[in-house]
Amino acid sequence: MKLGLIVGKTTTTTFTFEVENQVKKFDYVQVYHPDYRFVLCQVVEITRDIEKTLAKCIPLGYRDKHGIIKQVRTPFKIGTEVLTAEDDFIQAVIELKQDKNGAYLGRIDGKSIDVFLDLQKVLTKHLAVLAKSGAGKSYTVGVLLEEIITKRVPLLIIDPHGEYSTLKHPNTNKKEIRQLKKFGLEPRSFTDYVVEYGDVEMNSSFRPLKLSSQMEAAELLHMLPSKLTNVQQGLLYNAIKNIPVLTFESLITELENMDTNQKWNIINLIHHLYKTKLFSLDPTPYFELVIGGQCTIINMKGMMPETQEIIVYKLLHDLFLERKKDKIPPFFAIVEEAHNFIPERSFGEAKSSSVIRNIASEGRKFGLGLAIISQRPARVDKSVLSQITTQIILKVTNPLDIKAISNSVEGINAESENEIKNLSIGNALLTGVVDMPLYVQIRPRMTKHGGDAINMIKKDDKDIIEELDKFNEKDLLPLIQTSVTKNDVKLMYPGTAIIKTKLLPCILFDLENEGVSFSLLASLQNGEIVTDITQGKTKRLPDFRQLTKMEFGVLKKAFVLKEFSPSELIGQVSPQATGSIESLVKKGYFTVKNGKYVLSDNVILNDIKQHAFSGKIDFQNIEYDEIIESKTNEVQMSKLLSDFAIVRDSRKCYLTMYVVDNN
């Protein structure tokens, strides 16, 4: 069908035609070119004024006599007819395989052309599903999981919020059931294929997940809630050398027999892992977790973030080793909320980061596929995203997230970036399947969707008011909890020591520096940046506005030298710098070490992103002994931070601290 004629200026990358018949954005059209015969094009924008309607198009390409897709090298002629692209022509150009053994994802938007994902490609070259919250991310993943289960590929789902339990239940939404029939599908339950592991106290239907307590020393060190000093690491390795089989019980016993006070902090940290009750000498057999035709869900709903990180690290680490030894079949690992488990390095390091990076780079060699699912692409490790071949991108509006997608995904152009912001719910941009991005209408789910947000407004207004009243009565506080509990501190100070719970007032700042978003936790007690929440360590930011020009010059040169004598520094700055050196000592920027001046460890003089805070604020009801007095305020801290980064947001909170009362 004729849609119109090309008008105005044409180039090899765009042209415009005056619309004569109905046409919609993203429609495929075909245009005759004297050098290449028919070329497949796509409508990317439509404008209308009082006189006419114009459609802007981009040429997608044509297939030459060798079957290779190519771009046009000369513009279309003005006045050329623009025709509706027939389904057969679209398939001939983009060569979209109708593979019934693939995963049926949906249809090309506005067409009757089915879209199948090549599971062999997806499972060996990895997959990413990226979208903003509420854009249909978990729904789309549910569609993909239904297809993978049907093909009997072993699945392991890391499910932080318990969204995928509903794979066991058929879809009951009447509107979606009607739509399913249009796709030739019916509601279905996969209850016979889904096995769910998790906290049995949370849900008695879960199978208990037990991780192996037998591990290498490096694994143990990696999972500890905080880093050990070199001396403590030496003690730990000495203890491990004397143990035939490394377990938590044997290690704690060996450490307790050591004649040093350094042992108590190590014991405390090991005890922290031990009391999670995740580890056992009789762990869940790995061949039960990865079985042909089985979908294993690791449901971590309600677990602390650091506990989730430990589970993901240990589980994927051990399963990857088992796969390398060919003890379990090839399988596909789905990691939901991936920005928490493999964050971009500027946002900190999760315990699970290293193993996921390893799987992304080497998993395909051993038949371990990886799916990264995230609503914050900018916070996902770029090295992992760049190694993923197939991407399903739903609506994304955050500029940093769009930039992260554009930098990591091949084939995303300026038009695609703009359209990612405007994708409607149920539509996705699919890349990596063919040579060009595809706009796909995702098919309805056969199973029930478990990712819907909770409806906060009930039919009866009285109900919501009562619920809010109950919530407010709990006197919840915005807290940041450390990994060390009050009982842990008691173990470190056995006897009659009194341990008090104190709340340190803080501000959690959301910042941006050089296009990178990150968070910093600032103490209102001393106006410094918290660099270690477990031990309550802080460092102050330099206030350059309080320095003279000479002092600032001396500080810049000292940063280059690292270690220097006054004469060395004066020789490179100015003979008048002597007073500035002494002034900087008094202001805490320099200290003396082994007869040399060095930069103080108490001042942040490197990139502040290295001190990014990756924790979260939780609202809890807690009994405490004291709220520590604030000596500064949010405005003063924001003003100081503005010299180093753009302050996007800030939230008041309290850091929980357990302190020995010496009185």
VENPEFEN-V781059 format. One record per backbone hydrogen bond with DSSP energy under -1.0 kcal/mol. NH is the residue of the N-H (numbers start at 1). CO is the residue of the C=O. If there is no record, write none. Layout:
BEGIN
nh=NH co=CO
nh=NH co=CO
END
This chain:
BEGIN
nh=3 co=82
nh=4 co=82
nh=6 co=80
nh=7 co=16
nh=11 co=14
nh=15 co=57
nh=17 co=55
nh=18 co=5
nh=19 co=53
nh=20 co=3
nh=21 co=3
nh=26 co=43
nh=27 co=24
nh=29 co=41
nh=30 co=83
nh=31 co=39
nh=33 co=37
nh=37 co=33
nh=39 co=31
nh=40 co=61
nh=41 co=29
nh=42 co=58
nh=43 co=27
nh=44 co=56
nh=45 co=56
nh=47 co=54
nh=49 co=52
nh=54 co=47
nh=55 co=17
nh=56 co=45
nh=57 co=15
nh=58 co=42
nh=60 co=40
nh=61 co=40
nh=62 co=70
nh=64 co=68
nh=67 co=64
nh=70 co=62
nh=79 co=6
nh=80 co=77
nh=82 co=4
nh=83 co=30
nh=84 co=1
nh=85 co=28
nh=90 co=86
nh=91 co=87
nh=92 co=88
nh=93 co=89
nh=94 co=90
nh=95 co=91
nh=99 co=97
nh=102 co=99
nh=103 co=117
nh=105 co=115
nh=106 co=115
nh=107 co=441
nh=108 co=113
nh=109 co=439
nh=111 co=108
nh=115 co=106
nh=117 co=103
nh=122 co=118
nh=123 co=119
nh=125 co=121
nh=127 co=370
nh=128 co=390
nh=129 co=372
nh=130 co=392
nh=131 co=374
nh=132 co=395
nh=135 co=132
nh=140 co=136
nh=141 co=137
nh=142 co=138
nh=143 co=139
nh=144 co=140
nh=145 co=141
nh=146 co=142
nh=147 co=143
nh=148 co=144
nh=149 co=145
nh=150 co=146
nh=151 co=147
nh=152 co=149
nh=153 co=148
nh=155 co=294
nh=156 co=332
nh=157 co=296
nh=158 co=334
nh=159 co=298
nh=167 co=164
nh=168 co=165
nh=169 co=166
nh=171 co=446
nh=177 co=173
nh=178 co=174
nh=179 co=175
nh=180 co=176
nh=181 co=177
nh=183 co=180
nh=184 co=181
nh=185 co=180
nh=188 co=446
nh=190 co=167
nh=193 co=190
nh=194 co=190
nh=195 co=295
nh=197 co=297
nh=198 co=207
nh=202 co=199
nh=203 co=199
nh=206 co=203
nh=207 co=196
nh=211 co=278
nh=213 co=280
nh=220 co=216
nh=221 co=217
nh=222 co=218
nh=223 co=219
nh=224 co=220
nh=233 co=229
nh=234 co=230
nh=235 co=231
nh=236 co=232
nh=237 co=233
nh=238 co=234
nh=239 co=235
nh=240 co=236
nh=241 co=237
nh=243 co=240
nh=251 co=247
nh=252 co=248
nh=253 co=249
nh=254 co=250
nh=255 co=251
nh=256 co=252
nh=257 co=253
nh=258 co=255
nh=260 co=258
nh=264 co=261
nh=267 co=263
nh=268 co=264
nh=269 co=265
nh=270 co=266
nh=271 co=267
nh=272 co=268
nh=273 co=269
nh=274 co=270
nh=275 co=271
nh=276 co=273
nh=277 co=274
nh=280 co=211
nh=284 co=210
nh=288 co=285
nh=290 co=286
nh=294 co=291
nh=295 co=193
nh=296 co=155
nh=297 co=195
nh=298 co=157
nh=299 co=197
nh=299 co=297
nh=300 co=159
nh=303 co=300
nh=308 co=304
nh=309 co=305
nh=310 co=306
nh=311 co=307
nh=312 co=308
nh=313 co=309
nh=314 co=310
nh=315 co=311
nh=316 co=312
nh=317 co=313
nh=318 co=314
nh=319 co=315
nh=320 co=316
nh=321 co=317
nh=322 co=318
nh=323 co=319
nh=324 co=320
nh=325 co=321
nh=326 co=323
nh=327 co=322
nh=331 co=367
nh=332 co=154
nh=333 co=369
nh=334 co=156
nh=335 co=371
nh=336 co=158
nh=338 co=373
nh=340 co=337
nh=342 co=338
nh=344 co=379
nh=347 co=344
nh=348 co=345
nh=353 co=350
nh=356 co=352
nh=357 co=353
nh=358 co=354
nh=359 co=355
nh=360 co=356
nh=361 co=357
nh=362 co=358
nh=363 co=359
nh=365 co=362
nh=366 co=363
nh=368 co=363
nh=369 co=331
nh=371 co=333
nh=372 co=127
nh=373 co=335
nh=374 co=129
nh=379 co=376
nh=380 co=377
nh=381 co=342
nh=385 co=381
nh=386 co=382
nh=387 co=384
nh=388 co=385
nh=389 co=125
nh=390 co=126
nh=391 co=431
nh=392 co=128
nh=393 co=429
nh=394 co=130
nh=396 co=420
nh=402 co=398
nh=403 co=399
nh=404 co=400
nh=405 co=401
nh=406 co=402
nh=407 co=403
nh=408 co=404
nh=409 co=405
nh=417 co=413
nh=418 co=414
nh=419 co=415
nh=420 co=416
nh=427 co=424
nh=428 co=440
nh=429 co=393
nh=430 co=438
nh=431 co=391
nh=438 co=430
nh=440 co=428
nh=441 co=107
nh=442 co=426
nh=443 co=105
nh=448 co=169
nh=463 co=460
nh=464 co=460
nh=465 co=461
nh=466 co=462
nh=467 co=463
nh=468 co=464
nh=469 co=465
nh=470 co=466
nh=471 co=467
nh=472 co=468
nh=473 co=469
nh=474 co=471
nh=475 co=472
nh=477 co=620
nh=479 co=618
nh=480 co=654
nh=489 co=485
nh=490 co=486
nh=491 co=487
nh=492 co=488
nh=493 co=489
nh=500 co=659
nh=502 co=657
nh=503 co=626
nh=504 co=655
nh=506 co=653
nh=507 co=522
nh=508 co=651
nh=509 co=520
nh=510 co=649
nh=511 co=518
nh=512 co=646
nh=513 co=516
nh=516 co=513
nh=518 co=511
nh=520 co=509
nh=522 co=507
nh=523 co=528
nh=524 co=505
nh=527 co=523
nh=529 co=539
nh=530 co=521
nh=531 co=537
nh=532 co=537
nh=537 co=532
nh=539 co=529
nh=540 co=602
nh=546 co=543
nh=547 co=544
nh=552 co=548
nh=553 co=549
nh=554 co=550
nh=555 co=551
nh=556 co=552
nh=557 co=553
nh=558 co=554
nh=559 co=555
nh=561 co=557
nh=562 co=558
nh=563 co=561
nh=564 co=597
nh=569 co=565
nh=570 co=566
nh=571 co=567
nh=577 co=574
nh=581 co=577
nh=582 co=578
nh=583 co=579
nh=584 co=580
nh=585 co=581
nh=586 co=582
nh=587 co=583
nh=588 co=585
nh=589 co=584
nh=591 co=598
nh=593 co=596
nh=596 co=593
nh=597 co=564
nh=598 co=591
nh=600 co=589
nh=604 co=540
nh=610 co=607
nh=611 co=608
nh=612 co=609
nh=613 co=519
nh=618 co=479
nh=620 co=477
nh=625 co=501
nh=626 co=501
nh=628 co=503
nh=631 co=524
nh=632 co=524
nh=637 co=633
nh=638 co=634
nh=639 co=635
nh=640 co=636
nh=641 co=637
nh=642 co=638
nh=643 co=640
nh=644 co=641
nh=645 co=641
nh=646 co=512
nh=648 co=510
nh=649 co=510
nh=651 co=508
nh=653 co=506
nh=654 co=478
nh=655 co=504
nh=656 co=480
nh=657 co=502
nh=659 co=500
nh=661 co=498
END
